[in-house]
């Protein structure tokens, strides 16, 4: 009898344990073992459809990935593709929920599970969910999911026949099908929802910090978890939260009060606790915590969600951006959201996203502004890890819209906020790549405050210069200043240049600017060599730097350069892709990368320790050329083989020019000094000897090369001399041979079809890179590189197997990736030393239109004062609050980009400046003879001296902004948008 009772007890315990186990959440990698075919057959939705001859792939993978950089964006292949997958659900998930998380498809998709229609998703960008539970077969029986995907450029929403504004041939590269990850979640019937509003209508868990004290390293951590009860009875539950630090150590556990949730009900459960000794997420310091939220019933865990997140403090005030109580000027890149690579498009493994995004941080960028559409989750999480601030758009094109298309934008913003609100690197929500109405901004703001009221983020849009609703703004190319909402430039410095072209003196001897016209206009700015491209970047950034925080009451909060990596989107130069990147498409740096690394080293003020010598030192005896050094130090001296060539001529604060340096083999060295002559930094360029051999270098995930059919390695090939130094002028053709279980994806170079997928391609500047994709089989792989008259190179490496069972895997591509902590926590103390004091203007009088004079000092760049076009009335006088020394005047003049004004400035009737203003990206700095006074007058002195150049035209034929006055080029007109008067604080 005792044995029977014991057996019954054991059986009962086993059943209970199985039930409990069935209720605990599991997440599976749903990327393996998909079938792909590009065609259309409605019968492919049926489970018994014969897909044996279809291509077997591992997601993420676009069906037209080979188009990437081979075809221009508007020629990307479009059509209908079908993706199918056979899978089984684990036995312990049979009685609960099965939810699918799609990170996104391109563009519109219809989904069937076991032949039954399961859902539709059509915005082509955002993550969405599918509740697969009602469509599945019993455990251990095969299921088939089928997706019909249409990536047509003119895809129409089925319910309304509306198109999507962001399905655009200029900027949104069309990598069709399933180019993003898919996950499968199993839960019990009482569970925390997923942050997937589309189709599921759920918001998941929201985690945020409040009452943050950076100095004391403390904050209140708040949890709001949406819980759904799909069981047949009410449940009394508790939300337990455990916080793990970066090493996995538990630093806090806290619980909510008990809460009853009825059958069929969805509730939000809240809990919070004060934590000490916190590490705050920061620029270049991707410190992340794992927050585990558990639902408990009867003291048993019935659901558990792990969320990677970080905590930081932000403020947006006085025209500036504060991160952890320290002012940070924005500097970085407007990067295409596709963030693509040759022959694979956007679908790269997580480690390669980290590699690419960390390079931005290594260039001393702190911000990436993803352009036009929401980035995929892999890039969002990667930016968390590498410590890179993000500006997250929803979806748009180049204008405000109305009706259904505006509603689509709102829906996408809602979904994106819900999905990404726990990612600390997102600090800006962007509502448009062009200004939107304040009414529309208010609608977007309402979405933010409904779903992310406490995340420490600003919501805004491009432009919005005088908006009373937007929380930040800024024009595309130009400098804006404010003492209220921060303004930063959204995509400045759009020039293009091929990495292959060093300068006019290096083979293939491309003449700087040479190339076809663009829209019947001179396109020399889009066909630069590396040297002039880097110099132009210095000129552009310096204008922002001059107006940085610390230079007065109204300041610029910086700007982002378009783009970081060469991109398969619209272009203006001679190639069929855009080459504005600071790195090329394989992420090989150009001179511009190192130039920015020098200029951007610092939170606001520049660190003088960086230095870069533009170009190389391998020329011929006849070459005499200007040599350029980039430094934030006040003085730089150049040495050739130990002999001083003197100090460089400093311009644009960062550029030192050494004219007419005659080449001779050896070492060219630059040394920077402070004002007292103390050495700060040293750099050298050394002449490489004759090319002798090839070198291969493997770049892979820190956890190794995974045989999952999706992982990639990056292999760098170099032409080197006998000392192992790269030969910077080498253009040799390299022939590759790949052996073993791997797929060749190759690289890119100038030539036929950009050498996409070719197993022979040249190095450029002595270097190139290729991509190799893993196969489903693991094993040893051998890559051999050969080139005429050079010693070959051989690289051997190995792929590791991963376990896949019934179409599911517990291996995740981001497993083992660690955060970048190289910059360390946010430094203490101020990030800048004030250099100017703003002298308050209290009144003004003018020669004409006196009623409008306040528009010239009203902190509104959409208003201005202009005289009546007569030289005799082209003057304005500003009255200061008190008598003071006047050292500088800063003006934003109508026609700032195309016009130079001959002006005279007087202080209390004494002349302190007479000359032409510079053309600019917005503001011009006029240094005056120091003079004490209380009235500052500005006169146009000669209308015949006004110098104008043609206004530039955008790709759509629209004139670029050049001010806000219709008469800005009229003779005799003085037109001032903003005037500022300063006393210098620099001794």
Helices and strands as residue ranges (DSSP letters): H 2-23, E 26-29, E 34-37, G 42-45, E 55-57, E 61-62, G 65-67, G 73-75, E 80-87, G 91-93, E 97-102, E 108-113, E 116-121, E 128-131, G 133-135, E 143-150, E 177-178, E 182-187, E 190-192, E 205-213, E 218-229, E 235-244, E 250-255, E 259-261, E 266-275, E 289-297, E 300-309, E 314-317, E 320-323, E 326-327, E 330-336, H 350-362, E 367-371, H 377-386, E 389-393, H 403-420, E 426-430, H 438-451, E 458-460, E 472-473, E 486-487, E 489-492, G 524-526, H 530-546, E 558-562, H 591-599, E 611-613, E 624-631, E 635-640, E 643-647, E 649-651, E 655-662, E 667-673, E 679-686, E 693-699, E 705-707, E 712-720, E 733-739, E 742-746, G 752-755, E 760-762, E 767-774, E 779-787, E 790-801, E 836-839, E 841-846, G 850-857, E 865-866, G 871-873, E 875-893, E 899-900, E 902-907, E 910-916, E 924-940, G 943-945, E 947-948, E 975-984
